[in-house]
Amino acid sequence: MRLFVALDIPEAVRAAIGAFIAKMRPACQNILAGSKRSPRPSARWARIEVAHITLKFIGEVPAETTELIKAALARIRLPEPIEMKFRNVGFFPNNRRPRVLWAGIEAGAELGALAAAIETSLEPLGIAREQRVFSPHLTLARFETPRGLDELHDAIAAAGSLEFGGDIAKEFHLYQSIHKPAGAEYTRLATYRFAEGEPL
């Protein structure tokens, strides 16, 4: 089973980001000079309807380990909800040769503490810690070529201040990811409320 731990995002935020993607998508499509081919996108856009905030990518584990993971996550205790703001966009690793376009997530130290608690709870099960610093974001697009990026930068600049909304997270989830021809399908396996720390 291919697993990850994540926070959901509200429908209003999905809608706002979806509208932004719809505006940006044409900026990443060019027709090659003299070609009769259809416009070729330089970006693979995320399916915002299934977007989530990844707290920990676990990867492939056997079914028996899944039950141990559920139990470990149930022991995490967080007394307070986490307030988040979704705003602005940026590029990984940089604006000049970007590989990823992301939407930013602003939150207090509680969000990083949750990610750290998940790492600590899963490490005894042989699940390696993430070596990179936790940086909450939503992936909007991945770039295969720089084609069209000048137009994309211009479109983002023209969009002005980007505010996608907010949320107060009160629970996190364990998901299974299943790869299908139409894209990954996510199945929620367990939900953990912050106050109780118990699966639903």
ZIJODA-V339603 format. One record per residue. RES is the residue in one letter. OMEGA is omega as a letter, one per 30 degrees, with the letter a starting at -180 (* if undefined). NEAR is the number of other ideal C-beta (glycine too) atoms within 10 Angstrom. Layout:
res=<RES;RES>
omega=<OMEGA;OMEGA>
near=<NEAR;NEAR>
This chain:
res=<M;R;L;F;V;A;L;D;I;P;E;A;V;R;A;A;I;G;A;F;I;A;K;M;R;P;A;C;Q;N;I;L;A;G;S;K;R;S;P;R;P;S;A;R;W;A;R;I;E;V;A;H;I;T;L;K;F;I;G;E;V;P;A;E;T;T;E;L;I;K;A;A;L;A;R;I;R;L;P;E;P;I;E;M;K;F;R;N;V;G;F;F;P;N;N;R;R;P;R;V;L;W;A;G;I;E;A;G;A;E;L;G;A;L;A;A;A;I;E;T;S;L;E;P;L;G;I;A;R;E;Q;R;V;F;S;P;H;L;T;L;A;R;F;E;T;P;R;G;L;D;E;L;H;D;A;I;A;A;A;G;S;L;E;F;G;G;D;I;A;K;E;F;H;L;Y;Q;S;I;H;K;P;A;G;A;E;Y;T;R;L;A;T;Y;R;F;A;E;G;E;P;L>
omega=<a;a;l;l;a;l;l;l;a;a;a;l;l;a;a;l;l;l;l;l;l;l;a;a;a;a;a;l;l;l;l;a;l;a;l;a;l;l;a;a;l;a;l;a;l;l;a;a;l;a;a;l;a;l;l;l;a;a;a;l;l;a;a;l;l;l;l;l;l;a;a;l;a;a;l;a;l;a;a;l;a;l;a;l;l;a;l;l;l;a;l;f;l;a;a;l;a;l;a;l;a;l;a;l;l;a;l;a;a;a;l;l;l;l;l;l;l;l;a;a;a;a;l;l;a;l;a;l;l;a;l;l;l;a;a;l;l;l;a;a;l;a;l;a;l;a;l;a;l;l;l;l;l;a;l;l;a;a;l;a;a;l;a;l;a;l;l;a;l;a;l;a;l;a;l;l;l;a;l;a;a;a;a;l;a;l;l;a;a;l;a;l;a;a;a;a;a;l;l;*>
near=<16;14;21;17;26;18;22;18;22;15;11;13;22;19;14;19;22;19;12;19;18;11;13;20;15;13;19;23;15;15;11;10;5;5;10;6;7;8;13;15;18;19;24;10;17;21;11;20;9;13;19;16;22;18;23;25;13;22;12;9;17;9;7;7;17;17;11;16;23;15;13;17;22;16;11;16;12;20;8;11;15;22;14;23;15;26;16;15;19;14;19;14;9;9;10;8;10;20;12;16;25;19;24;16;22;13;19;11;9;17;20;16;13;23;22;16;18;25;17;12;19;22;12;9;13;9;21;10;12;15;5;6;7;16;11;20;17;22;14;20;22;14;21;11;12;12;17;20;20;10;16;23;14;11;17;20;8;9;12;7;6;15;11;23;17;16;20;10;20;13;15;25;20;24;21;15;17;11;9;7;4;7;10;12;11;15;10;12;16;18;14;22;14;18;12;12;15;12;15;10>
